[in-house]
Amino acid sequence: MTKNVSEIFGAMVFNDDVMRERLPKEVYKSLTRSVATGKTIDPSIADVVANAMKDWAVEKGATHYTHWFQPLTGVTAEKHDAFIAPVGNCKVVMEFSGKELIRGESDASSFPSGGLRATFEARGYTAWDPASYAFVKDGTLYIPTAFCSYTGEALDSKTPLLRSMDAISHEALRLLRLFGDTQCRRVEVTVGAEQEYFIIDKAMYDRRKDLVYTGRTLFGAPAPKGQELEDHYFGPLKTRIAAFMSDLDEALWKMGINAKTKHNEAAPAQHELAPIYATVNIAVDQNLLTMEYMKKIAERHGLVCLLHEKPYAGVNGSGKHNNWSITANGKNLLDPGKTPEENAKFLLILAAVIKAVDDYQDLLRISIAHAGNDHRLGANEAPPAIVSIFVGEELGTLIDSIVDGTAYKGAKAAMMDLGIPTVPVFRKDTTDRNRTSPFAFTGNKFEFRMLGSSQNIAMPNTVLNTAVAEVFCQFANVLEKAENFDAAVAKLIKDTFTAHRRIIFDGNGYSQAWEEEAAHRGLLNLRTSVDAYKTFMDPKNVKLFASHGVMSETEMRSREEIFFENYSKIVNIEALTMIVMATRDYIPAVEQYIAELADVAVKKQSIAANISCRVESELIRRLSDLNTKAFNAMEALKSIETSAAAIADAKLRAECYCDKVLPAMKVLRDAIDEMETLTASKHWPVPTYGDMMFRV
C-alpha cells in the first residue's frame, strides 16, 4: 500500500484544488460561486470547464467519459463515450464540449419509471451536477448527473435530493436572518454514512444459488457458534480481511473519500467502514462508490462482499447509519455548546427536527423500507420499525424542564477515573448511547440508524431534508410576524417540545413494553415495507413534497408504483430460487443419503439378522418425513407464487407476496433447515453457515 496518504488522497478527483489550478481565475470564481449559492451555472463557462476537465482526465489515463446517474433501481448507471473526434486521414483528436458536459441522453424507457414513461417514449436526459466532483475510474471520466424524462419529471434519486437541499437551505436562511445572521449564503446538510457488510470466500459464494441470485441465504441451519461470545466485535482482523481493507482504503482515498474507521462488526465475517462527513449529495455519491469498490476489491482477493441487510438468519444484520447535521458558514447548527439551555438557536433547530420526525414518521419509515431491510429491523443491533428519537439524559432533562416550566440544573461534566495511577483521568460524555434507537442525537448530529446496508442513502436524506425544511418554514412564518422575537422563540420552543415529546424515547426499543407504550402514544408501527408504502400518497405527504418543489404528485405516484413493484420482484426472485434449490439440490441430496442409509441397513442385516439398525431406521424415518414435508411445501410455494405473480395491481400483488408468499417460503425453509442438521456433511449440497462465516 502507498505510504504517503496525503499524496494519493483525491488524486483521481477533479476537485476544488484541481479546478483552481486549471481553470482561468474568473471561470473558477463563477463556477464556485454558483455552487456555493445554489445558482445556475453560467453557460458561457461550460466549454472552458469541459476542456480543462478533459485534459486533466486524459492525463489520468481516461479515454472515455460517462454521465454517472442514479436511476430508480437503487444502484448507479453509466454509458461510456470516447473523447475521440475524427479529423480526416484516419486521424482523431480528443474533444469534449461544454454541451457534452452539461447534458447527456439516455433511454428513459429502459429504467423504472412507475408509469411516467411508456416504452415508445424513450428519450431521457442526464444533467451535470457541478456540486459533486467529477472523477476518473477505470479509464473513464465520471460526471455525476441528475436524470429526468423528456417532459422534465425526475427519474432518479439525485434530483429530489438536490431539490431538498435547496429547500432546507432556503428555509433555514429565513431563520438565520431572524437571528441576525446576514452573511450566510447557503445552509448545507452534511452526512457521514457508516457502511456495514459481510465477507465470504468466493468459492463458497459460487456454490450458493441463493446468495448469487438474491444476496441472502434462503436456507441454512444455525452454526454451533454464532456471535454469542461477542469475540468477533472489534477483534483482530484476519490476514485476508486486513489485506482487502488496506486495498479498499487506498482506492477510496484516491477517490477523495474520507474512509476513516474500519473494524470487525458483531457477527462473524461482518465488518464496518465509516467515513468523515461530506455535503449530502457528495456523501451519496461517495457511498455508492464505496459499495462498488467493496465488491470489486473483494473479488481481487478471492472474496465476495455481501451488502444485503440480512445475509444470514439469526445473527446481526447489516445497516447503514446515516449521521445527519446542518451547517452554516462552517458552523454546526446542531452543536448545543457548553450551555444548551441558553442557546435559543440550537433549541429551536432541535425542536424543528423533533417535530419533523414526529410529523413524518411514515415518510422516514418509507425512506428505508425495502424487502431486505424487513428481515433486519428489530433484531440483533438493528432498531425497530417504530420511529422514535433518543436525545440522551442531558437534553432530555432540559426538554422536560422547558415543558414543565421547572429550573434546569444542567448536566455535570463527570470525570472517568479508573483508579489506576498510570491511566489518565478523562471527561465523560454527558450522555450514553442507545443502540436500539432509530433516530439518536449523538452530541452534535442525529444518527438515523434504520437504513439498510444495500440502500442508496438519497431517499432517506431527501425525506429528512424536506421534513425539516417544512418545519423551518412553519417556524419562520410565525417568527417573522412576532412583535417580541425572543418571547416568540421561547414560546415556539416550549410549544413544540410539549406537542411532540411523545416521539422521544430513551429506553429499550426492542422490548414488548415499548411497543405497547408506543401504541398508547399514538406512534406508528409499520411492521413491513408494504405497510409503509401504503402511506406514501397520504395528502400531507403529497403536500410536503409539492410545496417545497421536491417531488410533484406525478413523481410521487411513479415512486409508489416502483416501491410495490420492486418489493414483489425481490420476493418473487427469492421464491423461485428456493423452488430451484429445493428441487435440484436439497431434496435429491437427502434422497441419496436416505438410499445410502438403507444400503447400510441391508448390509448390516446380511451379516447377522440380530444386528441393530435403529440408527439407520430412525434417520430414514425422520428424513423421509421431512423430505416429504419439504416437497409438499415446495409444491405449495409454487402454487402461491404463481397466483401472486398473476395479480395485475402492483399494491395487491405486493400484499400477496408479503402476506402469503413469505410465510410459504418459511415453511419450506424450516423443513430443509431441519434436514441439514440430520444429513451427513458429504451429502449436503451447499456450504453451511459454519463454513461461510468461519472460513474466510
N, C-alpha and C positions, 0 to 999 in steps of 0.2 A: 504493500500500500504506500502511496505517496506520503512522505513525512510532513511536508510543508503545506498544511491545510489552507493557509491564507493565500498561497499561490494558486491553488486549483479552485478555490471557492468561487462559484459564479462564472467560471471560465467559459462555459458554453451558453451564457445568457446575455442577451442584448439589453443590459441593464442600464441604470442611470449613469454609471461611470463611463460605460462604452458610448452612450449617446452624447454625453458631454464632450468626449474626446473626438468623436467622428462627425457630429453634426455642426453646421455653422451656428454661431452663437445665437442669432435671432431665431433660427429654426428650433434649436434646443429650448430656448425660453418659451416659445409659442407652444410647443408640444407639452412641456412640463406644466405650463400654466393651465392648459386645457384639462390635463389630468387632475391637477390639484384642485381645480374649481368645479370639475364635473361638466365642463362646457364642451361643445362640439369642436372637433379638430378643424383647423383652417385647411381647406382642401389644397390650397396653393403650396403647402409644405410637403404634401404626400409623396411627390416624386423624389424629393431630396431625401426624405426618411427612407423610402423604399430602396434607393440606390445605395445608401450607406449600410442599410441592413443587409442587402445582398452581398456587397463587398466583404463585410465582416463575416457573413455566413460562409462564403466561398473560401475565405482564409481558414475557416474551421473545418473545411472538408466537405461542405454541403454542395450538392449538385441539384437538389430539388427544394421546393417549398411546399408547404401544405397549410391550409386553413384548418386549424385544430378546434373541433367544436364538441358540444355535449348534447347529443340528441336525447330523446326521452327513453333511452334504452338503459340508462344507469351507467353507461361507460362512454368512452370518447370515440370520435370518428375522424378520419383523415383521408384526403385524396391528394396524391403527390404529383406535382407538375415540375418538369425540369426548367431551369433558368434559361436553357438554350433558345436562341432565335437564329434562323438561317440568314446568311448574308451573301449567298451565292458561292459558286465554285466549291461546293461541298464543304463549306466552312460555316461555323456558327460563332455567335458571341453570347456572353452571359448577360441577360437582361431581366429586369424586374421593375415594373412600373408602379406608380402610386395607385393607379386603378386596380392593379392586381393585389396590392397590399390591402386596400380598403375593402374591396368586395370580391367575393368568390361565389361560385354557383354549385349547387349540389342537387341531387334528385330527392326532392322533398317527399315524394310519394312512397319511397322505399324505407322510410323511418316511421316509427309510431307517431300517429297524429291524432288519434282519438276521433277520427271523422273530419278533422279540419281540411284534409286534402284527399281528393279522390285519386285513383291510380292514374287517370289521364291528366291530372293537374300536377305536373311533375316538378315545376321549377321552384327552387328554394334558394335563399341567399345566405351566405356567411359574411359577417361584418366584423372588421377588426376591432378588438378591444384594446385600445392603447394603454389602458391602466394595468394590463397584465403583460409582463415582459415576454418577448419572443425568445426562442432558444433553439439551439441546434442539437439534434439527436439522430444518430444513425445516418448521417449524411444528408439530413433534410432540415431546412429551416421551418420550425413550427411557429405559427402565428395564432395565438389564442383569439377566438372569434365567438360572436353570437350567431344564432341560426334562426332564420324566420322563413315563413312561407312567402309566396309571390304577393299575397294580399296583406302581408305585414304581421300575421299572428306569430307569436313565439312558439317555436317547435323544439325548444331546448330547455336546459336547466339554468343556463347562464343569463339569458335575457331577463327573466323575472328577478334574478338575484341582483343584477346591475340596477334595475329599476328600484328594488327595495333599498339598495344603498343610497340612491338619490332621495328616496322618500324619508328615510330616517335622518339623513343629513339635513334636509330642508326643515323638518320639524324640530330637530334638536337645536338648530341655529336660532329658531324663534325663541326657545327657552334661554339659550345662552345670551342672546341680546337683552333679554329682560334682566338677566343677572349682571349686565354691564359689559359683557364681552363683545367688543366691536371689531376685534382683529381676526378672529377665526373665520376662514373662508369655507371650510368643509369639515364635517364631522365624519370620522371613519370608524367602521366596525373592524375590530381585529379578532382573529380566530387562530387557535392552535389546536389541531386535530390529532389526538393521540390514536395510534393505529395498532390494534391487536390482530394477531394472525397465528396460524398453526403451520408447522413444517412437517412434511412427510417424505420419506425416501421415495424417489420416483418409480423405482421398480415395484414397490408395493402399491403405489398410487395407480399404476398402469393395470394392475390386476383387480382393481375395484371399479366396476362399471358405474356404481352409484356415485363415487367421487368424480369420475370422468364426466358423467352426464349432468350431475346435479350439484356438485361441490360439497355434498354431505353424505355421511354413511346412512343409508336407509335401513341397514341391518347391522347388528353387532351386539353380542353379549358383553357386559362389563368385564374389564380385565380384573384379575385378582387385586391389583393395586391401581388406585386412581390418583386423586390429589389429596387424599385424606391426611397424609403425613405432612403436607404443606412444605415438602422439601424441594420442590422444583422452583417455587416462587423466589425470585432474586438469587437463585442458586448459580453456581459456576457454569459458564457457558461451555457446552460441548465443543470439541475441536471443529467439527464441520459447521456448526451453527456460528461459531465465532468467525470463521473464515467467510461465511456468507454475509454476516453482518458487516464485516470490515469492507468487503467489496460494495455492499449496499451503501454504506456511509459515503464512500468515495464517489460513487455515481451520483448520489443525491447532492453532495456538496458541489460537484461540478455544475449541477443544475441550479445552484443558488438556494437549495432547500436546506434550512437550518435544522438538520437532523441532530438532535441534542442528546436524547436519552434512549438507551436500549437495555432490555433486561428480559429474563425469563418471567413469564406470567404464571398464573396459579395452576393451570392444568399441564400435565406432561406434554411436551412438544409444542407448547404455546409460548408466544413471545410478544413483546410490545416495542414500538418505536414512537417517540414523542418529539415533535419539532418545537422550535421557538415560534412565537406568534407572527402573523403576517396579516396585511389587509385582506378582508374576507374573500374577495374574488381571486386574489393571488393564492390564498390558503386553499381554496377549492381546487385550482389548477395544480398546485403542488401536491395535494393529497392524491389526486388522480394519477399524477406521475409517480408518486411513491408506491401506490398499489401496482402500477405497471412494472416498475423496476423490481419490486419484491418478487413478482412472478418470473421475470426474465432472468434475474441473477440467481434465483433459486435453481433454475434449470441448469445453469452453468456448473453448479455444484452437485448435480445429480439428485436434486431435491425438487419438491413442489410446494409452493406457498398456497395454503388454503385460506381464503378470505371469507368463507361462509360463516354466518353467525353461530351455527351450531353443527360443526362437522362431526362431532362425537356426542352421543347422548350420555347424560349422567355426569359430565364434567363441565367445567367452566366454559361458557360461550365467549365469543369474541365481539367486542363492541368498538365504538369509536367515540371517545369523549371529546365533545366539542366545547372548547374553552373560549367563551364569548365575552368581549368587552367593548367599550366605546371610548374613543379618544378624540380630543380636540387640541390642536396645536401641540401634539405630542404628549399631552397630559391625560391620564386615565380618569375618566369621569366616574368610574366605579371604585375609585380608591377612597375609602372612608376617612383617611387621615388619622391623626392621633386622637382627635376629639370628634367622632362622627356625630355626636349629639348637637354639635354646633355647626355642622356642615350642611346647611339647608339645601344646597345644590345636589350633594350626594344623596341626601334623604329623599329628595323629590324624584331623582332618577331611579333610586332603589324602589320607591313606591310605584313608579311607572312600570318597571319591569315586572314587579309582583302582580300588578293589575293586568298587564298584558298576558301573563302566563295564565292567570285565573280566567280572564275573559275568553281566551282562545286555547283552552286545554285541548279541545278536539283537534284543532289545526296542528298543534305541536305533536299530538299523538299520530295524526295522519302523516306528518312530515317524516316520521321514522317507521311508518307501517310498511311491512314487507313480509312476504311469506316466510322467509328465512328468519327474520327477527322475532316472529311469533314464538319460535321454539326456544328463544333465549330469554325473553323478558320475564322477570320474576324468579329467576333461579340462578344459583351459582355466580354471585357477584354482579348480576345484571339487575337494574332497577325494575320495579313492577310496572304494569301498564297504566296504573293510576298516576296522573301527573301531580306532583307536589313540589314544594320548594323548601330546601334546607337553608337557613340563614345563620345558624350557629348560635351559641349561647349569648355572645356579646350583642349582636344585632337583634336577636330575639328578645332579650331583656329590654333593649332600647325601644323596640317597636311596642312592646307591652306597656312601657311607661308612657309612650306617646298616646296610645289608645286609651289607657286607663287614667291618664292625667296625673300620674304619680311621679315622684322625683326619680331621676336616673342617677345612680351612684357611679356608674362607669365600671368597666372591667379592669381588674388589677393585672398589671403586667407580671405574671408569676414567673419565677425562675426555676429552671430544672437543675437540681443538684443530685447527682447520682451517689454522692457520698464517697467518691474515690478521689483522693487528693490530686492525682495526675490528670484527671479528666476535667476539662473546663466546665464551669457553670455557664449555662446559656439561657436566653429568654425563650419561654414557650409561646406558641401561638395563642391568640385569645380564644380560639375555639378548636374543637376537634373536627374530624372529617366524618361524613356519613356516606358509606359506600352503597347504601340502598336507596339513596335519594335520586330521583330522576333529574332534578334541576337544583344544583347546590351552589351556594355562594362560597367561594374559596379564597377569600382575602381581598381580591380586587377584580374579580371576574366571576362569571357564572359558568359552571361546568354542566352542560347538557349531556347527560350520560346515557340516554336512551338509544342513540344512533347505533345501527348495525355496522359491523366491520366492513361489509361489502358496499356500503351505501355511498352515493355521491352526496357530499355534505351541503350541496347548493340549496336543496329544498328546505331542510331544517333552518338554515340561516335566512332564507327568503322569508319564511313564516315568522321567525323571531324578529327580524328587522322590521317587517311590516306591522306586526302587532305592537311593537314598542313605538314605532312611528305614529300609529293611531293614538296611543295614549299620550304621547308628547303633544300631538295636535290638540287633543281634548284639554290638556293642561294649559297649553298656550292660549287657547280660546278663552279660558277662564281668567288667566293671569293678565292678559293684555287689556282686559276691561277693569281690572281691580283698581280701586281707589287707594288702597293701602297694600302695597305689594308684599311686604313682609308678613302681614297678618293673613293675606290670602294664601301665601305659600304654606304657612304653618297649618292653616285650616285644611288645605288641599292634602297635605301630607297625612294629617290625622284622619281625615275622612276616608282617604284611600286605604290606609292600613286597617282601619276599622271594617271597611266593607269587604276587604279581600284577605283578612287574616286567616280565613278558612283554608287557603291553599298552602299555608306554612305548616310544615310538619318536620320535626327533628328526630322522630323515633324510628323504630324498625319497620321499614317499608315492606318487609316480607311477611309480617305477622297477619294472622286472620283478624286480630283485633283492629288493625289499621284498616283493613278492607271494610270492616263493618263501620268503623268511625268515619271513613271517607264517604261512605254512602250516606251516613247521617249528616255530614257536612254538605252534601249535595254535589260532591265531586264525581266526575265521570269515571267509569271503569269500562273502557272499550277494550275487551279482552283480546279480540282478534283484529287483524288488519281489515277484514271485511266489515266488522262492526264500525271501525273508524272511518273507512271510506264512505259509508252511508251518510256521514255528517258533513262531508266536504262542501256540498252545494247549499248548506243552510244559508238563508238570506243574510245573516250577519257576516258570514264569511265572504259571500259574493260582494257585499257592500265594502268590506275591508279592502280587498284587493283592488276593486274597481275605483274606489275613492282615492287611492294613492297611485293609481296608474301602474300597478304591478302586474296584474292579470285581468283581462276582460272576462265577462261571464262565458263567452265563447271559448276562450283559452282554458278556463277552469273546467268546463264541460268536457273538453277534449282530454284533460288530465284525469278526470274522474273515470272516463271510459278506459283509459290506459291503466289506471290503478286496478280496476276489476279484471281487465284482460290479462295483465301480467301475472296477477295472482293465480288465475286459472291456468295459465300456461305453465307456470312453475310447478304447481301441484300435479298437473297433467303429465309433465315430463317425469316427475318423481314416481307417479303411479305406474306409468308404462315401464319405467326402469325396474321397479320392483317386480312387475309381472315377468319381465325378461329374465331377471336374475333368479327368481323362484323357479321358473320353468326350465331354464337351461343349466343352471348351476346348482342350486341348493337341493331341490327335490331329487334330481338324478344322483347327486353325490350321496345323499342319505340312503337312497335305494341301493347303491353299490355297497355301502357299509352294512346295511341290513343283510344283503346277499352274502357278504363275507362272514358275518356272524353266523348265518345259517350254515354255511360251509364248515365253519369251525365246529359247530354243534354236531353236525353229521359225522365229521371225522372223529370227534371225541366218542360218540356213540359207537362208531365202528371198532374202536379199540376195546371198549368194555361197556356193556349196557348200563352198568350202575354208576358210571362217571356222571357227576352233576353238570348240567348245562343251564343252571339257574341264571348265571350272569348273562349268557347269550340270549336266553329266552326272555329275560326281563328287559334287556336293551332292545331286542327286536319288537317286543310288545309296545314299549313306550315310544320308540322311534316310529313305528308303523302308525300308531295313533296320531302322533304329532305331524307326520308327513301327510297323512290323510287330512288332518286339520289345516295344514298349510295349503294343500291342493284345493280344498274347498274354499278357503279364504282367498286364494288367488283367483279362482273362478268367480267368486262374489265380487272381488275388486274389479275384475274385467267388466262385469255387467254394470256395476255402479259407475265406473269411469266412462263407459260408453254412453250411458244415459246423461251424465253430466256434460260431456263434450258436445252432445246434440242440442243443448239448450241455447237458443239464439240470443236471449237477452244477457248482456255482459254481467249485470249485477246478480241476476238469478243464477247464472252459471257459477259465478264465484261463490255464492252462498252454498250451492250444492257441493262444490269441491271442498269447502270449509267444513260443512256440517255432515256430509255423508262420505266423501272420498277419503278424507284424512282418517276418520275412525276405522274405515275398512282397511286402510294401509296399516294401521296399528295392529289389527287382529292378525294380519299376515306376518308382520314383523315379530310379534310376540311368539308365534309358533316356531318360526325359523330361529330366533334367538335362543329359544329353549333347546332346540335340536343341536345348536352349536355346542352347548355345554355337555352333550351326551355323545357327540361324534368324535371318533379318533382324529387327531390332528392331520394325519396324512390324507384323510378323506375330505377334509374341509376345503372347499374350492377357492377361498379367498383369504388374504391376511386378516388376522383378528385385531381387536382393539389393542391387545398387548403388543402384537407385532408392530403395529403402526405408530403407537405413541411412545414406545420404549426402545425402538431400534433405529433411531436416526443417527 
